[in-house]
Amino acid sequence: MAESSALEELQSELTCPVCLELFRDPVILECGHHFCQVCIIQCWEAKVVV
């Protein structure tokens, strides 16, 4: 059971909050948030608040 919980926590930490998939080419912003590079670029270009 603890193994499943640890796996879920790890999966959550490795999931992009924009596309909800595992990170692809992850980037870390100065504030400490993590995103896929493509996702954050698209948000910046579209001026989307995440």
N, C-alpha and C positions, 0 to 999 in steps of 0.2 A: 504494500500500500504506500509506504513512504517513497518507494522507488517511482511509482506513478506520479505522486505529487511533485517530486523533484524534477521529473521529466516535464510535467506541465509547466512548472515555474521556469525552467530553462527555455522551453518553447515560447512562453510568453515574453521572456527577455529578448528573444531573437526574432520577434515578429514586428514588422513595420506597422506603425499605427495608421498609415495611409492606405496601403494595399492589403493589409492583414495577411501577408505572406511572410515566409522566412526572408530575412534580409538578403538582398542581392546588391553587391557592391556597397556595403554599408558605409555611412558617413556619420560622424558625431559633430553636432553643432557646438558652438562655444558654451551654450547653456547646458549641454550634457545630453540633449535629446538625440536619439538615433533614428535614422531613416535610410531607406534604399536611396542611392544617389539619384536614380531616375525619378523617384517619387518626389523628393524635395525640390529638384530642379523644376518639375512640372508645377508644383505648388507655388514656387517663387514666380514662375512665368505667368501663372494664372492669378497670382496675388491671393491665394487661398489661405485662410487662417486655419491652422491645425492645432 
